[in-house]
Amino acid sequence: MSPDLAPPSVTESAFVRGFHDRSLRYARTVPRWPAGEAPTGEELLAALFRFPVLLSVTCADVESVVGQDTLVFAANLLARMFPIVVFDIPEAALVAVRPISSIASPSVSGYVLDLARSICPFGDFRLLGSTGETASLADLVVGQGGNRRQSMGPFRVHATGRGWRALTGVGLPYRNVQESGNSLGGLVSAAFAAMEVYKAFLRNVAARRYGKRLPPNLAVDLEPVAAFSLSLLDYDRDLTGSDGPDLPPRIDLGRVLVISAGAMANSAIYGLRVLGRVFASGHVVEPKLLDGPDLNRYVLMLATDLGKLKGPALAERALPSLRLEAANTSYQESATRWRVSSVDLALVGVDHPPSRIAVQRDNPRLIVNAASEGRMAYVSRHSLKDSGSPCLECFNEYAQEAERAAAEPIATLASTSAIAGLLQASEVIKAAVPLSRAYRLRTQLEVNTLRPDLQYGVRMGLMVPRANCHCQSGSERA
């Protein structure tokens, strides 16, 4: 048995409850259930074990790097969100970058299966048999899919990446572009599609209570997305929009500082690493240990990482192209703080507002910040060169109140953190590639990950510098 497949030294019951804790909180508190009628955690956990999911891909899509990256990331997320996942994957050699290099299977199907079992050793993960049938209640299809799968489950969503563009929905006719050297669109589409599968699960739970006619607000929240497109360049949502320019063969980020080794940092590093052409060195600052609820959202962590320091674990998984030295302390107490003005990039994903303010006041050249709250994913960019735009402190006016709120267990979902982290990675790439710099964020991006297709599901540029902020006090621009 591979060391990564060894079960953790906890009971199955304890592992499962801890593993799904945050996602069950999300299911109870984020969708708008009628007051007092949200299902209990026990009800939701039992329902999860009655909701098998199918992940499938066709021969044409599984042979491309983009298709494989999309498939592997979809499997990664589904294994964290659902205890029963069946994989319908044609035989093909793995040609994409292995996001977790310690899993050594040479085939795509073998890698996906070992990855899922390494994430949740107590899950029911298996390859579809030769009959081509399964009792799945929701299907996630990478690419266009085949007609033979149309009747296999009551719900079917597609995930398709076309360069910088992510496409997802219940009836997309697109297929992954094989010649693209950019998998970011595919990764983001997988995250949105995984969210759609989770919504299908919640609709299943709600239908048991209310029948086919759900309460109005809940019905809006859980309505399937018919077709959604998002350009990671300029964030337009045109289904027929451009895929964007290809990436250069090598992208150097210089010296980086990663502040937090949390869920969004995991996804950002994942996105940068699988491109196979992004290089950087620097530090990751994180004082905490990995626990069960973390594992449910940290896309580079496995069950065997439980109890380990998060910083060194992330630094190990970032290799070989991203060489990070871990500082096992808070940002305010770290030695790296006094060198932050010399780094080329500060990647901030910490859910501690005073730390965000401290980073900004230390004046790194460029900050790309990611955050999530409930259904929302946020990304913002802050540069010393952009004196007219709000700094990171402008976004954290009520830091003390936010710090108290952050002390409570976070109701969040793997797909939401993944979207925030991957959008953060996209902004990093745009800042580093000259041809893409014109598309950099000026202020903030907000994405409603539950309903990105709504009129205000994706919004940009909503803030100006705050009058009483440190950056407007006449001191050095932060």
C-alpha positions, 0 to 999 in steps of 0.5 A: 500500500502506498504511504498516502493510502494508509488510513489515519489513526482515528476511527471512521466515525470521528474522521467522517464527522470532522471531515464534513463538519464545515461543509455541513455547516455550509449546507445548513446556513448558506442556502436560505432555508425557511427560518427554523427549518434547516436540516440538522447536521445528522440529517445532512450527513446521512443524506450524503451517504445516500447520494452517489455521484458519477464523474465521467469523461470521454476518450477524446477529452481524457487525452488532452492535458487540459482535460486531464487537469480538469478531471483530476481537479473535479475528482479532488473536489468531489472526494472532499465533498461526497463520500460516494463517487464513481469514476467513468474514465477511459484508459489513458496515460497521465500526461498532465502534471501530477498535482500530488507527485507522491501518487505514482499511478501512471494511468489517469483512472488509477491516479484519480482513484488513488487520489480520492482514496488518499483524501478520504480513506473511508469513502466509497470510491471506485471505477465504473464497471464494464456495464456502463451503469450506475445508480448515481444521483448526479453526474459531473461530465468533463467536456461534452460527454457522450449520449450514452450517459444522458439518462444515467442520473437525474442531474448532469453538469458539464465542466469545460476549460478553454484557455482562460475561459471556464464554462459550466452548466447543465447542457454545454456543447463544448469540449476541452481544447487539446492544444491549449497550454492553459488549464486555469479555465478547466480548473475553475470550471471543475470547481463551479461544476462541483458546486452544481453537484452539491446544489443537486444534493441539497435539492435532493434533501429539500425535495424530501421535505417540501416536494417538488415546490421548494420555498422561494428563496431556497429555490432561487439559491439551488436552481441549476445553472443552465450555462455559465461562462467566465473569462479569467482575463476580464471576467466577462460572461459571454458564452462565445467569448475569446479563450484568450492568449496562450501562456509563455513557456516559462513564467517567473514570479520572483520572490513570493511570500504566501501568507497562510497555508489555508484552503485558498492558498492550497488552491492558488498553489495548485493552479500555479503548479499544474501549469508546469511553467510557473517558477518562484521561490520564497516563504509560506507563513502559517502557524497551525496544524492540519485538522479534519475540517481543513482536509475537507477543503485543502486541495493539496492535502491528504489524510496522512497529512492530518496533524502536520504543520500546514506550512511545511506540508504546503511547501512540500506539495508546491515543489519542484517549481515553487520553492517555499520555505515554511515559517511556522508562526503568525505573520506578525511574529515572523522574521519574513515580515521585515523583508516583505518590502523586497518581495515581488508578490505577497499572496494573502489568503489569511482569514485574520483581518489584523494580519491582512492590515499588517501585510499592507502596512509593510508595503509589499510591491504587489498583494493579491488577496483572496477571501471567502464568506458563505457563498461569496468568493473575493479576490483583490489586487493591491499595488504600490504603483496604483495610488488611486486604488484602495489598499488591502486595509481599505477592505478591512475597516471593521477588523476587530468585528471580523476577527471575533467572527473568524473565531467561530467555525467557518461555514464554507465549502471546498468549491468556494475556496477553490474558486477564490484561490484559482482566481487569485492564481489567475491574477498572479499570472496576469501580473507576471505575463506582459501580454496579460497585464492589461487585464489585471484587476484594478480593485476587487472581484466578487463572485456568488459561487452559488449562483454566478449566473445571476445579474450580479453574480460576478461584480468588479471594481466596487470600492474606492480608497477609504477616506479614513484609511492608513493609505490616505493619511499622507504616509507612504502608499500602502 
